Amino acid sequence: MSILKKPFLGQYVRDLSYYGRPRHSGIWNGGKRGSHPRDLNQTDLSLLKKAIRRAGFSGSDEETVLDMAIQKETGDDDGNRQYFNGMNTSPGGVYIAQALAVILIAMAPNLVKMGMTQPYQTWEGAREENLPLKAFMRQANRATENLPYLQNLREVYIIVDLSGECDDERYYTHIEFLDCFNLFDHLPSIISQDAPLVEQRTSNFTELCINHSSVSTPYMARAILACKALKNFQYSIGGRFEYEPNEFNEKTFLKAILAHKTTLESLDLNTENSLYNPRWETADEFEDADEEDYNHEFLGSFWETHGSLKDFTALKNLSITIDVLFYLIRGDHELLEQQAKIKLFEGLPDNLESLCIRGYSKGKLPPYVGSGN
């Protein structure tokens, strides 16, 4: 309420974190009013309504978000309450937290950094009515006019939510990373995100960081090709167990990242022990190679792209595993067996300033590496 009463305080909010991925589907409180409202005077209620309208809600949606925001208790039975980092992530708690987050964001025009759990569920048949943060972010991302909020947001970190009863810290937790693009990727100042088919070359992200994760290379390619001009890309595996590991395919990655060969300045790949061999030579071979049914139209949209690491004219910083490094230097024009021995320094980009090679053991190089490296 302090920011609503003194809006200038919102100018000082630069960083905001939201926790609480919905664990259940359905509408707020079964379509009824909350049963634990705060005792607010008319002045405070008017300030709340004004902030909610500022966030783009009107009519019945405005009244629903207001009802969420004024609750002092979640209405969930004690036995059903769940907590994550001290935040109530039970059904009612998530709705209330989202409503308060929307109001705070709408009153913070200088917000530059945001961390958040995925603010909706994606299982088949899930109902997502009344999730205010999801609706608010997507509306702002689609806006064609300047809004009084989110215009300065530059960095987004998608938080892994470990609060669910079915989550096990030994295994990876599923996040719809690409779908989260639709919450931020057209905002005017956006730079980076640290997560259905994304339309190619429409996103404003210039930095993508997918760390301590396990994603298929075609999925990674969709994220890369969604960006207009990528400057920084990071990907690292490890940290958790998976029954069917995703294998990193250098050829698919190279064909996708070549779309940014004139803008990419930093590339950090840690794919140790996840390489796929042999490498795919045609898009048709993906049908058997990948469990997920990625359509051939998407693969064909970049499969005829050819090149090598030398083509990345803006690249300054490179951290990479040794096998991937020499594949990128060699390029994807021919099969490995048809390639002549390659020289490391002859294949590096001209403007490269920093090189970190992972997985190198003294005296041990891949068999296709020539002498003099």
Contacts in CASP RR format, 6 or more apart in sequence:
PFRMAT RR
TARGET T0000
AUTHOR 0000-0000-0000
METHOD contacts of the structure
MODEL  1
MSILKKPFLGQYVRDLSYYGRPRHSGIWNGGKRGSHPRDLNQTDLSLLKK
AIRRAGFSGSDEETVLDMAIQKETGDDDGNRQYFNGMNTSPGGVYIAQAL
AVILIAMAPNLVKMGMTQPYQTWEGAREENLPLKAFMRQANRATENLPYL
QNLREVYIIVDLSGECDDERYYTHIEFLDCFNLFDHLPSIISQDAPLVEQ
RTSNFTELCINHSSVSTPYMARAILACKALKNFQYSIGGRFEYEPNEFNE
KTFLKAILAHKTTLESLDLNTENSLYNPRWETADEFEDADEEDYNHEFLG
SFWETHGSLKDFTALKNLSITIDVLFYLIRGDHELLEQQAKIKLFEGLPD
NLESLCIRGYSKGKLPPYVGSGN
1 44 0 8 1.000
1 47 0 8 1.000
2 9 0 8 1.000
3 9 0 8 1.000
3 10 0 8 1.000
3 13 0 8 1.000
3 104 0 8 1.000
3 107 0 8 1.000
3 108 0 8 1.000
4 44 0 8 1.000
4 47 0 8 1.000
4 48 0 8 1.000
4 50 0 8 1.000
4 51 0 8 1.000
4 103 0 8 1.000
4 107 0 8 1.000
5 47 0 8 1.000
7 107 0 8 1.000
10 107 0 8 1.000
10 108 0 8 1.000
10 109 0 8 1.000
10 110 0 8 1.000
11 108 0 8 1.000
11 109 0 8 1.000
11 110 0 8 1.000
12 110 0 8 1.000
13 104 0 8 1.000
13 107 0 8 1.000
13 108 0 8 1.000
13 110 0 8 1.000
13 111 0 8 1.000
14 110 0 8 1.000
14 111 0 8 1.000
14 112 0 8 1.000
14 113 0 8 1.000
15 111 0 8 1.000
15 112 0 8 1.000
15 113 0 8 1.000
15 114 0 8 1.000
16 101 0 8 1.000
16 104 0 8 1.000
16 105 0 8 1.000
16 108 0 8 1.000
16 111 0 8 1.000
16 113 0 8 1.000
16 114 0 8 1.000
16 115 0 8 1.000
17 114 0 8 1.000
17 115 0 8 1.000
17 116 0 8 1.000
17 159 0 8 1.000
18 97 0 8 1.000
18 98 0 8 1.000
18 101 0 8 1.000
18 114 0 8 1.000
18 115 0 8 1.000
18 116 0 8 1.000
18 117 0 8 1.000
18 119 0 8 1.000
18 133 0 8 1.000
19 84 0 8 1.000
19 85 0 8 1.000
19 86 0 8 1.000
19 87 0 8 1.000
19 89 0 8 1.000
19 97 0 8 1.000
19 116 0 8 1.000
19 117 0 8 1.000
19 159 0 8 1.000
19 161 0 8 1.000
19 163 0 8 1.000
20 84 0 8 1.000
20 87 0 8 1.000
20 89 0 8 1.000
20 94 0 8 1.000
20 97 0 8 1.000
20 117 0 8 1.000
20 119 0 8 1.000
20 161 0 8 1.000
20 163 0 8 1.000
21 89 0 8 1.000
21 94 0 8 1.000
21 117 0 8 1.000
21 118 0 8 1.000
21 119 0 8 1.000
21 120 0 8 1.000
21 121 0 8 1.000
21 161 0 8 1.000
21 163 0 8 1.000
22 91 0 8 1.000
22 94 0 8 1.000
22 119 0 8 1.000
22 120 0 8 1.000
22 121 0 8 1.000
22 128 0 8 1.000
22 131 0 8 1.000
23 82 0 8 1.000
23 89 0 8 1.000
23 90 0 8 1.000
23 91 0 8 1.000
23 94 0 8 1.000
23 121 0 8 1.000
23 163 0 8 1.000
23 164 0 8 1.000
23 165 0 8 1.000
24 91 0 8 1.000
24 121 0 8 1.000
25 121 0 8 1.000
25 123 0 8 1.000
25 125 0 8 1.000
25 126 0 8 1.000
25 127 0 8 1.000
25 128 0 8 1.000
26 127 0 8 1.000
26 128 0 8 1.000
26 129 0 8 1.000
26 130 0 8 1.000
27 127 0 8 1.000
27 129 0 8 1.000
27 130 0 8 1.000
28 64 0 8 1.000
28 67 0 8 1.000
28 68 0 8 1.000
28 92 0 8 1.000
28 95 0 8 1.000
28 129 0 8 1.000
28 130 0 8 1.000
29 35 0 8 1.000
29 67 0 8 1.000
29 75 0 8 1.000
29 92 0 8 1.000
29 95 0 8 1.000
33 67 0 8 1.000
34 67 0 8 1.000
34 71 0 8 1.000
34 75 0 8 1.000
35 75 0 8 1.000
36 71 0 8 1.000
36 72 0 8 1.000
36 73 0 8 1.000
36 74 0 8 1.000
36 75 0 8 1.000
37 67 0 8 1.000
37 70 0 8 1.000
37 71 0 8 1.000
37 72 0 8 1.000
38 70 0 8 1.000
38 71 0 8 1.000
38 72 0 8 1.000
40 48 0 8 1.000
40 70 0 8 1.000
45 66 0 8 1.000
45 70 0 8 1.000
48 66 0 8 1.000
48 69 0 8 1.000
48 70 0 8 1.000
48 103 0 8 1.000
49 62 0 8 1.000
49 66 0 8 1.000
51 103 0 8 1.000
51 106 0 8 1.000
51 107 0 8 1.000
52 62 0 8 1.000
52 65 0 8 1.000
52 66 0 8 1.000
52 69 0 8 1.000
52 102 0 8 1.000
52 103 0 8 1.000
52 106 0 8 1.000
53 62 0 8 1.000
54 106 0 8 1.000
54 107 0 8 1.000
54 148 0 8 1.000
54 149 0 8 1.000
55 65 0 8 1.000
55 102 0 8 1.000
55 103 0 8 1.000
55 105 0 8 1.000
55 106 0 8 1.000
55 136 0 8 1.000
55 149 0 8 1.000
56 106 0 8 1.000
56 136 0 8 1.000
56 139 0 8 1.000
57 65 0 8 1.000
57 102 0 8 1.000
57 132 0 8 1.000
57 135 0 8 1.000
57 136 0 8 1.000
61 135 0 8 1.000
64 130 0 8 1.000
64 132 0 8 1.000
65 99 0 8 1.000
65 102 0 8 1.000
65 132 0 8 1.000
66 99 0 8 1.000
68 95 0 8 1.000
68 96 0 8 1.000
68 98 0 8 1.000
68 99 0 8 1.000
68 130 0 8 1.000
68 132 0 8 1.000
69 96 0 8 1.000
69 99 0 8 1.000
69 100 0 8 1.000
69 103 0 8 1.000
71 96 0 8 1.000
74 81 0 8 1.000
74 88 0 8 1.000
74 90 0 8 1.000
74 91 0 8 1.000
74 92 0 8 1.000
74 93 0 8 1.000
74 96 0 8 1.000
75 92 0 8 1.000
76 88 0 8 1.000
76 90 0 8 1.000
76 91 0 8 1.000
76 92 0 8 1.000
76 93 0 8 1.000
80 90 0 8 1.000
80 91 0 8 1.000
81 88 0 8 1.000
81 90 0 8 1.000
82 88 0 8 1.000
82 89 0 8 1.000
82 90 0 8 1.000
82 163 0 8 1.000
82 164 0 8 1.000
82 165 0 8 1.000
83 89 0 8 1.000
83 163 0 8 1.000
84 161 0 8 1.000
84 162 0 8 1.000
84 163 0 8 1.000
84 164 0 8 1.000
87 97 0 8 1.000
88 94 0 8 1.000
88 96 0 8 1.000
88 97 0 8 1.000
89 161 0 8 1.000
89 163 0 8 1.000
89 164 0 8 1.000
95 130 0 8 1.000
95 131 0 8 1.000
95 132 0 8 1.000
98 119 0 8 1.000
98 131 0 8 1.000
98 132 0 8 1.000
98 133 0 8 1.000
98 134 0 8 1.000
99 132 0 8 1.000
101 133 0 8 1.000
102 132 0 8 1.000
102 133 0 8 1.000
102 136 0 8 1.000
105 111 0 8 1.000
105 114 0 8 1.000
105 136 0 8 1.000
105 149 0 8 1.000
105 150 0 8 1.000
106 136 0 8 1.000
106 148 0 8 1.000
106 149 0 8 1.000
107 149 0 8 1.000
108 149 0 8 1.000
109 148 0 8 1.000
109 149 0 8 1.000
109 151 0 8 1.000
109 152 0 8 1.000
110 152 0 8 1.000
111 149 0 8 1.000
111 150 0 8 1.000
111 152 0 8 1.000
111 153 0 8 1.000
112 152 0 8 1.000
112 153 0 8 1.000
112 154 0 8 1.000
112 155 0 8 1.000
112 189 0 8 1.000
113 153 0 8 1.000
113 154 0 8 1.000
113 155 0 8 1.000
113 156 0 8 1.000
113 157 0 8 1.000
114 153 0 8 1.000
114 155 0 8 1.000
114 156 0 8 1.000
114 157 0 8 1.000
115 156 0 8 1.000
115 157 0 8 1.000
115 158 0 8 1.000
115 159 0 8 1.000
116 133 0 8 1.000
116 156 0 8 1.000
116 157 0 8 1.000
116 158 0 8 1.000
116 159 0 8 1.000
117 158 0 8 1.000
117 159 0 8 1.000
117 160 0 8 1.000
117 161 0 8 1.000
118 158 0 8 1.000
118 161 0 8 1.000
118 175 0 8 1.000
118 176 0 8 1.000
118 180 0 8 1.000
119 131 0 8 1.000
119 133 0 8 1.000
119 134 0 8 1.000
119 137 0 8 1.000
119 183 0 8 1.000
120 126 0 8 1.000
120 128 0 8 1.000
120 131 0 8 1.000
120 134 0 8 1.000
121 128 0 8 1.000
122 176 0 8 1.000
122 179 0 8 1.000
128 134 0 8 1.000
134 183 0 8 1.000
137 183 0 8 1.000
137 184 0 8 1.000
138 182 0 8 1.000
138 183 0 8 1.000
140 147 0 8 1.000
140 149 0 8 1.000
140 150 0 8 1.000
140 187 0 8 1.000
141 182 0 8 1.000
141 183 0 8 1.000
141 184 0 8 1.000
141 185 0 8 1.000
141 186 0 8 1.000
141 187 0 8 1.000
142 186 0 8 1.000
146 188 0 8 1.000
150 187 0 8 1.000
151 187 0 8 1.000
151 188 0 8 1.000
151 189 0 8 1.000
152 189 0 8 1.000
153 184 0 8 1.000
153 187 0 8 1.000
153 189 0 8 1.000
153 190 0 8 1.000
154 189 0 8 1.000
154 190 0 8 1.000
154 191 0 8 1.000
154 192 0 8 1.000
155 190 0 8 1.000
155 191 0 8 1.000
155 192 0 8 1.000
155 193 0 8 1.000
155 194 0 8 1.000
155 207 0 8 1.000
156 183 0 8 1.000
156 184 0 8 1.000
156 190 0 8 1.000
156 192 0 8 1.000
156 193 0 8 1.000
156 194 0 8 1.000
157 193 0 8 1.000
157 194 0 8 1.000
158 175 0 8 1.000
158 177 0 8 1.000
158 180 0 8 1.000
158 193 0 8 1.000
158 194 0 8 1.000
158 195 0 8 1.000
160 173 0 8 1.000
160 175 0 8 1.000
161 167 0 8 1.000
161 173 0 8 1.000
162 169 0 8 1.000
162 173 0 8 1.000
167 173 0 8 1.000
169 240 0 8 1.000
170 240 0 8 1.000
170 241 0 8 1.000
171 240 0 8 1.000
171 241 0 8 1.000
171 242 0 8 1.000
172 213 0 8 1.000
172 214 0 8 1.000
172 240 0 8 1.000
172 241 0 8 1.000
172 242 0 8 1.000
175 195 0 8 1.000
176 195 0 8 1.000
177 195 0 8 1.000
177 210 0 8 1.000
177 215 0 8 1.000
177 219 0 8 1.000
177 223 0 8 1.000
178 195 0 8 1.000
178 196 0 8 1.000
178 197 0 8 1.000
178 198 0 8 1.000
178 219 0 8 1.000
178 222 0 8 1.000
178 223 0 8 1.000
178 226 0 8 1.000
179 196 0 8 1.000
180 193 0 8 1.000
180 195 0 8 1.000
181 193 0 8 1.000
181 195 0 8 1.000
181 198 0 8 1.000
181 203 0 8 1.000
181 205 0 8 1.000
181 223 0 8 1.000
181 226 0 8 1.000
182 198 0 8 1.000
184 190 0 8 1.000
184 193 0 8 1.000
184 205 0 8 1.000
185 193 0 8 1.000
185 198 0 8 1.000
185 202 0 8 1.000
185 203 0 8 1.000
185 204 0 8 1.000
185 205 0 8 1.000
185 226 0 8 1.000
186 202 0 8 1.000
186 203 0 8 1.000
186 204 0 8 1.000
187 204 0 8 1.000
188 204 0 8 1.000
190 204 0 8 1.000
190 205 0 8 1.000
191 204 0 8 1.000
191 205 0 8 1.000
191 206 0 8 1.000
191 207 0 8 1.000
192 205 0 8 1.000
192 206 0 8 1.000
192 207 0 8 1.000
192 208 0 8 1.000
192 209 0 8 1.000
192 232 0 8 1.000
193 205 0 8 1.000
193 207 0 8 1.000
193 208 0 8 1.000
193 209 0 8 1.000
194 208 0 8 1.000
194 209 0 8 1.000
194 210 0 8 1.000
194 211 0 8 1.000
195 210 0 8 1.000
195 223 0 8 1.000
197 222 0 8 1.000
197 298 0 8 1.000
198 222 0 8 1.000
198 223 0 8 1.000
198 225 0 8 1.000
198 226 0 8 1.000
199 226 0 8 1.000
200 225 0 8 1.000
200 226 0 8 1.000
200 301 0 8 1.000
201 225 0 8 1.000
201 226 0 8 1.000
201 227 0 8 1.000
201 228 0 8 1.000
201 259 0 8 1.000
202 226 0 8 1.000
202 228 0 8 1.000
203 226 0 8 1.000
203 227 0 8 1.000
203 228 0 8 1.000
204 227 0 8 1.000
204 228 0 8 1.000
205 226 0 8 1.000
205 227 0 8 1.000
205 230 0 8 1.000
206 227 0 8 1.000
206 229 0 8 1.000
206 230 0 8 1.000
206 231 0 8 1.000
206 232 0 8 1.000
206 263 0 8 1.000
207 230 0 8 1.000
207 231 0 8 1.000
207 232 0 8 1.000
207 233 0 8 1.000
208 223 0 8 1.000
208 224 0 8 1.000
208 227 0 8 1.000
208 230 0 8 1.000
208 232 0 8 1.000
208 233 0 8 1.000
208 234 0 8 1.000
209 232 0 8 1.000
209 233 0 8 1.000
209 234 0 8 1.000
209 235 0 8 1.000
210 220 0 8 1.000
210 223 0 8 1.000
210 234 0 8 1.000
210 235 0 8 1.000
210 236 0 8 1.000
211 234 0 8 1.000
211 235 0 8 1.000
211 236 0 8 1.000
212 236 0 8 1.000
212 237 0 8 1.000
212 238 0 8 1.000
212 239 0 8 1.000
212 240 0 8 1.000
213 235 0 8 1.000
213 236 0 8 1.000
213 237 0 8 1.000
213 238 0 8 1.000
214 237 0 8 1.000
214 238 0 8 1.000
214 240 0 8 1.000
214 242 0 8 1.000
214 245 0 8 1.000
214 246 0 8 1.000
214 274 0 8 1.000
215 235 0 8 1.000
215 246 0 8 1.000
216 246 0 8 1.000
216 290 0 8 1.000
216 292 0 8 1.000
217 246 0 8 1.000
217 247 0 8 1.000
217 248 0 8 1.000
217 249 0 8 1.000
217 252 0 8 1.000
217 253 0 8 1.000
217 276 0 8 1.000
218 252 0 8 1.000
218 286 0 8 1.000
218 290 0 8 1.000
218 292 0 8 1.000
218 294 0 8 1.000
218 298 0 8 1.000
218 299 0 8 1.000
219 292 0 8 1.000
219 294 0 8 1.000
220 235 0 8 1.000
220 253 0 8 1.000
220 256 0 8 1.000
221 252 0 8 1.000
221 253 0 8 1.000
221 255 0 8 1.000
221 256 0 8 1.000
221 302 0 8 1.000
222 298 0 8 1.000
224 230 0 8 1.000
224 233 0 8 1.000
224 256 0 8 1.000
224 257 0 8 1.000
224 259 0 8 1.000
224 260 0 8 1.000
225 256 0 8 1.000
225 259 0 8 1.000
225 301 0 8 1.000
225 302 0 8 1.000
227 260 0 8 1.000
229 260 0 8 1.000
229 263 0 8 1.000
230 257 0 8 1.000
230 259 0 8 1.000
230 260 0 8 1.000
230 263 0 8 1.000
230 264 0 8 1.000
231 260 0 8 1.000
231 263 0 8 1.000
231 264 0 8 1.000
231 265 0 8 1.000
231 266 0 8 1.000
231 314 0 8 1.000
232 264 0 8 1.000
232 265 0 8 1.000
232 266 0 8 1.000
232 267 0 8 1.000
233 257 0 8 1.000
233 260 0 8 1.000
233 264 0 8 1.000
233 266 0 8 1.000
233 267 0 8 1.000
233 268 0 8 1.000
234 266 0 8 1.000
234 268 0 8 1.000
234 269 0 8 1.000
235 268 0 8 1.000
235 269 0 8 1.000
235 270 0 8 1.000
235 271 0 8 1.000
236 268 0 8 1.000
236 269 0 8 1.000
236 270 0 8 1.000
236 271 0 8 1.000
237 248 0 8 1.000
237 270 0 8 1.000
237 271 0 8 1.000
237 272 0 8 1.000
237 273 0 8 1.000
237 274 0 8 1.000
244 291 0 8 1.000
245 274 0 8 1.000
246 274 0 8 1.000
247 274 0 8 1.000
247 275 0 8 1.000
247 276 0 8 1.000
248 271 0 8 1.000
248 274 0 8 1.000
248 275 0 8 1.000
248 276 0 8 1.000
248 324 0 8 1.000
249 276 0 8 1.000
249 279 0 8 1.000
249 280 0 8 1.000
249 289 0 8 1.000
250 275 0 8 1.000
250 279 0 8 1.000
250 323 0 8 1.000
250 324 0 8 1.000
250 327 0 8 1.000
250 328 0 8 1.000
251 279 0 8 1.000
251 280 0 8 1.000
251 281 0 8 1.000
251 327 0 8 1.000
251 332 0 8 1.000
252 280 0 8 1.000
253 269 0 8 1.000
253 324 0 8 1.000
254 307 0 8 1.000
254 308 0 8 1.000
254 327 0 8 1.000
254 328 0 8 1.000
254 331 0 8 1.000
254 332 0 8 1.000
255 302 0 8 1.000
255 303 0 8 1.000
255 305 0 8 1.000
255 306 0 8 1.000
255 332 0 8 1.000
256 302 0 8 1.000
256 305 0 8 1.000
257 264 0 8 1.000
257 267 0 8 1.000
258 302 0 8 1.000
258 305 0 8 1.000
258 306 0 8 1.000
258 307 0 8 1.000
258 311 0 8 1.000
259 302 0 8 1.000
259 305 0 8 1.000
261 311 0 8 1.000
261 312 0 8 1.000
261 313 0 8 1.000
261 314 0 8 1.000
262 313 0 8 1.000
262 314 0 8 1.000
263 314 0 8 1.000
264 312 0 8 1.000
264 314 0 8 1.000
264 315 0 8 1.000
265 314 0 8 1.000
265 315 0 8 1.000
265 316 0 8 1.000
265 317 0 8 1.000
266 315 0 8 1.000
266 316 0 8 1.000
266 317 0 8 1.000
266 318 0 8 1.000
267 312 0 8 1.000
267 315 0 8 1.000
267 317 0 8 1.000
267 318 0 8 1.000
267 319 0 8 1.000
267 320 0 8 1.000
268 317 0 8 1.000
268 318 0 8 1.000
268 319 0 8 1.000
268 320 0 8 1.000
269 319 0 8 1.000
269 320 0 8 1.000
269 321 0 8 1.000
269 324 0 8 1.000
270 319 0 8 1.000
270 321 0 8 1.000
270 358 0 8 1.000
271 321 0 8 1.000
271 324 0 8 1.000
272 321 0 8 1.000
272 358 0 8 1.000
272 359 0 8 1.000
275 321 0 8 1.000
275 323 0 8 1.000
275 324 0 8 1.000
276 289 0 8 1.000
279 327 0 8 1.000
279 332 0 8 1.000
279 336 0 8 1.000
280 286 0 8 1.000
280 289 0 8 1.000
281 335 0 8 1.000
282 303 0 8 1.000
283 296 0 8 1.000
283 299 0 8 1.000
283 300 0 8 1.000
283 303 0 8 1.000
284 296 0 8 1.000
286 294 0 8 1.000
286 296 0 8 1.000
286 299 0 8 1.000
287 296 0 8 1.000
306 331 0 8 1.000
306 332 0 8 1.000
306 333 0 8 1.000
307 331 0 8 1.000
307 332 0 8 1.000
307 333 0 8 1.000
308 328 0 8 1.000
308 329 0 8 1.000
308 330 0 8 1.000
308 331 0 8 1.000
308 332 0 8 1.000
308 347 0 8 1.000
309 315 0 8 1.000
309 325 0 8 1.000
309 328 0 8 1.000
309 329 0 8 1.000
309 331 0 8 1.000
309 347 0 8 1.000
309 348 0 8 1.000
309 349 0 8 1.000
310 329 0 8 1.000
310 347 0 8 1.000
310 348 0 8 1.000
310 349 0 8 1.000
310 350 0 8 1.000
311 349 0 8 1.000
312 349 0 8 1.000
313 349 0 8 1.000
313 350 0 8 1.000
313 351 0 8 1.000
314 351 0 8 1.000
315 349 0 8 1.000
315 351 0 8 1.000
315 352 0 8 1.000
316 351 0 8 1.000
316 352 0 8 1.000
316 353 0 8 1.000
316 354 0 8 1.000
317 352 0 8 1.000
317 353 0 8 1.000
317 354 0 8 1.000
318 325 0 8 1.000
318 348 0 8 1.000
318 349 0 8 1.000
318 352 0 8 1.000
318 354 0 8 1.000
318 355 0 8 1.000
318 356 0 8 1.000
319 354 0 8 1.000
319 355 0 8 1.000
319 356 0 8 1.000
319 358 0 8 1.000
320 328 0 8 1.000
320 356 0 8 1.000
320 357 0 8 1.000
320 358 0 8 1.000
321 357 0 8 1.000
321 358 0 8 1.000
321 359 0 8 1.000
322 357 0 8 1.000
322 358 0 8 1.000
322 359 0 8 1.000
322 360 0 8 1.000
322 365 0 8 1.000
322 366 0 8 1.000
323 366 0 8 1.000
325 344 0 8 1.000
325 357 0 8 1.000
326 342 0 8 1.000
326 344 0 8 1.000
326 366 0 8 1.000
326 368 0 8 1.000
326 369 0 8 1.000
329 342 0 8 1.000
329 344 0 8 1.000
329 347 0 8 1.000
329 348 0 8 1.000
330 336 0 8 1.000
330 339 0 8 1.000
330 342 0 8 1.000
330 368 0 8 1.000
336 368 0 8 1.000
339 368 0 8 1.000
341 368 0 8 1.000
341 369 0 8 1.000
341 370 0 8 1.000
341 371 0 8 1.000
342 368 0 8 1.000
342 369 0 8 1.000
342 370 0 8 1.000
343 370 0 8 1.000
343 372 0 8 1.000
343 373 0 8 1.000
344 369 0 8 1.000
344 373 0 8 1.000
345 373 0 8 1.000
348 355 0 8 1.000
365 373 0 8 1.000
END
